[in-house]
């Protein structure tokens, strides 16, 4: 393992506080995770950097030599980050999974005190990685993608739930089931399905729901790697697909599924690069934008306002009568 900047920060925080438990608290990491990271760092440098005592930890002889160098590395990196931030403070880069509506950029630009907003559509894993390395200021990703990222866990990315989206059924226009208010899983086994490839973030969610069907192995017409590709198959091949409501297109019909669960959509950012005022504005803007977009999806907005208990994160942007 190469020694990286984040490793230098870990060592210097432990040295400054003289305690692994206090350092874990400041870094927002579980103590076990910080201890494991320290062990990997020590293996990389060839020996122990600290020795435990009754009152905390103190540097070893190797630590006395290396810790000042690591502290200097952190200081120099902070200067670089400050200089870069001063140069690009007017540009806010936002990532989104699957696709990015053009109106989202306009909403962010109107709400954030920045000169320019750049948006990018990329896979959830790529979005998380881009936030980790600073290529994006923030991104909205499904929770399953963040849970699978070891780098995000190490950096302890800041996160908040924007919404918990229900899993619904997409059907072609005119299908007999589109007239139902809510479907049970027992009614889904006989459909012809479009499903998601194994490397798509929605696959584990879909797999879990399929396991609840009375017939868990129905016919699959095609495997896709995008929600909108799935919707094309629903429209053109008389197929069915599971989706979040915002993953559907307007030329298909959506029907709620009883007990189908939900998918967390998270906003993630590095707390050391996004000021608190920007964080607050960003979270509020994305939630408000989500509601505005939900209004354009047949059946979905009425579902949200009729079931506010399922959308607690949106309570500050929902109509008062539904809150």
N, C-alpha and C positions, 0 to 999 in steps of 0.2 A: 504494500500500500504506500502511495506517495503521501507525503505530508502536505496538506492543503491549508488554505487560509482559515477555514472553519476549525481545523484541528488546532492551529495556533491560538485562535480565540478561546477554545475550550481550555487549553493549558493555562493561558494567562488569567482567565476568570477563576480557575481553581486556585492558582497561586495567589491572586489578589485577596480572595476570600478565605483561603486557608482551610477550606472545607468542601468536600465533594457534595454533601447534601445541600449546602447553601448555594453552591454553583449550579446544581441541578435546578433549584428553585428559580434562580435568576435567569437561567437559559430556557426555562419552561420545558424541561426534559425530565422523564422519570429517572430516579437515581440509578436504577439498574442499567438503563440505557447509557447514561453518562459514564458509568463505571466501565461498561463494555467498550465504549468508544475510547476511553483513556487507555485501556489495555491494548487496543489496536494501534494507537499512536505510539505507545511505548515499545511495542514490537517493531514498529517501523523505524524508530530511532535507535533501537538496539539496547534498550535497558530501561529500568524504572526511572521516572521523573520525580516521583513523590514517595514518601514513606509515611504510613499512618502512625499517628500518636494518639494519646488519650484525648487530646483537645482538637484534633483535626489532622491535617497533612502538612508536611514540610518538604522542601525540595531535597533530593539526593544530590550527590556530587555531580552526577550527569545533569540533573535538573538545574543546578547552579550555573552550569555552563550554557545550557541550551535555552532556558526560559527567557533570559534577557534578549536573545536573538529572536525568539518567537514573538516577544512583546514588541520588539522593534518592527517586525514584519506586520503585525496588526496595526501599529501606528502608521506605517507607510501606506498600508492598504486603505486606512480610513481617510488619509489625505487624498489618495487617488479617487476614492468614491465621492468625497466631497467636491473635488474638482469636476468629476464627471457629472455629478448631480447639478452643479452650477451651470454646466454647459448645456444639459438636456432637460432642465427643470420645466421647460415649456412644452415638453412632449410626454404624453401619457400613453403607454402601450398596453392594450387590453386584448386578451385571448379568449376564445370561446370554442367549445367543442361542436362538432357536426356542421354548423353553419352560423353565420353572423348576419342578422338582418341589417340592411343599411341604416335604418332608423335608429338602431342602438348607438351607433357612432354619434349621431346628432344629439341624442339624449345625454350621452356622456359629455360631449363638448359643451352643451348648454349648462350642465351642472357643476363641472369641475373647473377650478381656477387655473387652467393651463392654456397655453397658446394653441396646442395641436393635440388631437387624439388620433392614434393609429390603432386599428383593429385587425385582428388576424384570426382566421379559422384554422384549427389544427386539431390533431387527435388529443384526447384527454391526457394521455401519458406525456405527449410532447409539450402540452401546455404547462403541466406541472413542472417538467424539466426546465422549460424556459423561464418560469417564475423563479425557480431555484437559482439559476445562474444569472438572473438579472436582465434577461433579454425581454421579458414582459414585466410590467409593473404589477399586474393582477390578471386573474383569469377566472372564468366560471367553468367548473368541471363537475362531473358526477362524483359522488363520494367514493364509489368503488375504485376510481382511478387514483385518488389521493391515498386511500388505504394501501394500495399496491406499490406505492413509491417509497423505497427505502431512503432516497435522498431527501424527500420531503419530511420523513420522520426525523432524520438526523438534524435538519435545519429547523425543525419545529415551525413550519410555515403557519402564519396566522390564517385563520379560516372562520367563516361563519356560514350558517345555512341560509340560503336565499329562499328556498321553497322545497317542500317535499312533494314531488310530482306523483300523482297516482299513475298506475299502469292500466291502460285501457286497451280495448280491442279496435283495430282499424278494419273496416269492411268496405267493399265496393258500394257505390250508390245503388239503392234499390234492393239490397240483400234483405231477406226476410227478418233477420235479427236486428236490423237497424231501428226497428220500431220499439224495441224493448227499452224500458227505463234503466234497468240494471240486469246484467247477465251473471249467472253462476258458472263456476268452472265446469260443472257437469254438462253444460250446454256447448262446450267448445271442442270436444274431442273429435267430432265428425267433420270439422272444417279442413280445407286444404291450406297449408301454412307456408308462409315465408318466414324463415328464421335467420338469426344473425350468426356470423362466423365466430369461431372460438376466440379470436383476438379482439373482437369488438367489446367495448365496455359493457354493453347491454346484455351480453350473452349469459353471465352468471345470474342476472335477475330473471331473464327469460327461462333459463334452465330450472330455477327454483319454482317458478309458477307452473311450468309444464309438468313438474313432478306431482302437482296436486290434481291434474286432470284425471277423469275416470279412465280415459284411454291416453296414457302418457306418451305414446309413440304414434301420433297421427301422421298422415302423409305430408311430406315436406316437398314443395315444388322447387324451392331455390333457397340458397344461403346468400345473404347480402352483408356488406360492410358499411352501410349508411342507412339511416332512417328513411331518407327521401327515396333511396333506391327501393326500399321495402314498400313504400307507398305506391311507387310506380307499378310494382307487381300486384299489389292489392287492386289497383284501379284497372289494370289491363289483363290480368289473368284470373279474375274472380277468386282471389286468394284472401287470406286473413293474416294479420300480423299483430303482435303486441307492440305497444309504443307508449311513450309519454305523450300527453296531448300536444306539447310544443314540438314533438318530433313528427307530427302528422302534417299532411298537406290538405288544401281545401277541397280537393277533388275526391276525397274519401270520407266515409262516415265513421264517427267515433262513438263507442258504446262503453259505459263504465262496467267494470267487472267487480263483483262483490268479493271482498277479502283478498284483493290482488296485491295489496301492499303498495309501497311507494319507492321512489328513487330520490335520494338527497341530491340537490344541486347546490354546490358549495362555491363561495367566492373565496379565493386564496390569494395571499400576497405575502411579501416579506416585510415584517413590521419595522425592520431597520431602514427601509427605503421608501415607505409610504407614510407621510405625516398623518397624524390622527385626524385632523380636519378633513383631509382627502379621504381617509378611510370611511368616516361617517357619511360624507356626501356620496361616496361610491356605493356603499351598501344600500342607502335609501334610494338612490337613483336606479340601481339595478332592480330592486324590488318593485318600485313604481313602474318601471318599464315592463317588467314581467306581467304586471296586472294589465297594462295597456295592451300588450300583445295577447294576453289571454282573452280579452274582450273580442278579438277577431276570430276566435276558434268556436265554431258552433257547439253548443251544449256546455262548453267548459267554463265560461265565465259564470253562468247561472249555477253550475255545480259548486264553484268556489264560494259564491255568496250565500248559497244554501247550506254549505258545510264549513263554516269558518273554523270549527274546531280542528279540522284537518290542515289548516293553513295558518297556524298561529304566527309564523314569522312574518306574514303579510298583514297583520292586524293594524299596523299604523298606516297602511295605504289602502285598505279595504273601505268601502262605504260604511259610514257610521252604523247604519241599520243592520249591517251584517257582522259587525265587530263584536 
